[in-house]
Amino acid sequence: MMKILIAGGAGYLGCSLVPKLLERGYEVDVVDFFWFGNNLPRAAGVLRKDLFDLTVDDLHGYEQVIFLAGLSNDPMAEFSPGKNFIYNAAAPAYFAYVAKKAKVRRCVYASSCSVYGYTENRLYDEESPAVAHYPYGISKLQGEQAVLQLQDCDFSVIALRMGTISGYSPRMRLDLIVNTMFRDAVRHQLITVNNPAIWRPVLSIEDAVSAYIRAIEGAPAVNGIYNIASANYTVGEIADLVKLEVEAQVGIRPRLCIKHMDEFRSYKVSIERAANVLSFHPRDDIRSIVQHLFVHLDAFKNWDNPAYYNLEYFKTLEIASSGSSRTATGAVVS
């Protein structure tokens, strides 16, 4: 039975990924501080430890490790740029370094399509320039480069550049584009669209889980960077599709509030490499994501729960930890 350790595995993505890995017969442990609670299956092992305190002995016996930890988006990175670079650049470098010394054979790193920054209406593949000029994208690229440079014939490294994830998770978030529009459509019958022309690669959480499974189960020689998305959409199109599905499901007719604002992040990506090498074939679109949210609506109808909003929750943690020399690294996750 393969043993897998997931850093930050109690977060939004991890709480959907871990059950699927357990179903496939893997032994899965999670290292995290569980700031958002423990929503993992009981079969998952738990290690409450700062990532920078992990030792080679801690990682002995694992065949693969996955890095999901770190600050999860641009607003969090801009709120605390210093911690952003610690969590998103230094932490994965150290984690992969210790894993390699412990004879782990593969590291899968959660990168982001944010590394592309602003693109001029061009479909970007993995060979396209990564020219982000903002803390989050820069730090994710630094973490990616640090992990990839450790790759050799005995240590496989896969970096998944993920689009914006949305959908239901037991550790729910309502600060992601489709989830936010769904919340506002149902709660306020209003969807605000900031700059409808910009592009985003959207990734359903179910497709994200599938991508990690494909990476874990890939051949030993499968290495490198892969764009991962369900599909590319303009923000205006996302709003239209959320509106249509909400209308179809519950008869509510949300209004659209269109705002034309300056935006310096716009990108759409090709997933051809992931399809050809990892056999990653996404199944979801905006409407199926919204349908999935409706199925689980009763589980997260407390719209104001601060744990559903990473930035606001992170602010409270920063206040609580003021005066401390270092904040834990394994809890605020993608």
GIPE-V952808 format. One record per pair of residues at least 24 apart in sequence whose C-alpha atoms are under 6 Angstrom apart, sorted by the first residue. I is the first residue (numbers start at 1). J is the second residue. Records with the same first field share a line. If there is no record, write none. Layout:
I: J / J
//
This chain:
1: 26
2: 26
3: 27 / 28 / 62 / 63
4: 28 / 62 / 64 / 65
5: 29 / 30 / 65
6: 30 / 65 / 66
7: 31 / 67 / 68 / 69
8: 32 / 68 / 69 / 330 / 331 / 333
11: 333
12: 169 / 171
15: 40
16: 169
17: 209
32: 330 / 331
33: 330 / 331
34: 331
35: 331
50: 328 / 329
56: 98 / 102
59: 102
60: 102
62: 104
63: 104 / 105
64: 104 / 105 / 106 / 107
65: 107
66: 107 / 108 / 109
67: 109 / 110
68: 110
69: 330 / 333
70: 332 / 333
71: 332 / 333
72: 333 / 334
74: 136
76: 311
77: 135 / 136
85: 139
87: 329
88: 139 / 140 / 143
89: 139 / 142 / 143
92: 143
93: 146 / 147
96: 147
105: 155 / 156
106: 155 / 156 / 157
107: 157
108: 157 / 158 / 159
109: 159
110: 160
111: 140 / 159 / 160 / 161
112: 161 / 162
113: 161 / 162 / 163
115: 141
117: 265
118: 264 / 265 / 266 / 267
119: 266 / 267
123: 268 / 269
124: 269 / 270
125: 269 / 270
156: 223
157: 223
158: 223 / 224
159: 225
160: 226
161: 226 / 227 / 228
162: 228
163: 201 / 202 / 203 / 229
164: 202 / 203
165: 203 / 204 / 205
166: 204 / 205
167: 204 / 205 / 289
168: 293
172: 308
173: 308 / 309
174: 308
175: 309
185: 254
189: 254
190: 254 / 255 / 256
191: 256
192: 256 / 257
193: 257 / 258 / 259
194: 259
195: 259 / 260 / 261
196: 235 / 236
197: 234
198: 234 / 235 / 266
199: 233 / 234 / 266 / 267 / 268
200: 232 / 233 / 267 / 268
201: 229 / 231 / 232 / 268
202: 229 / 230 / 231
203: 229 / 230
207: 282
211: 280
214: 278
226: 274
227: 271
228: 271
230: 282
232: 268
245: 287
//
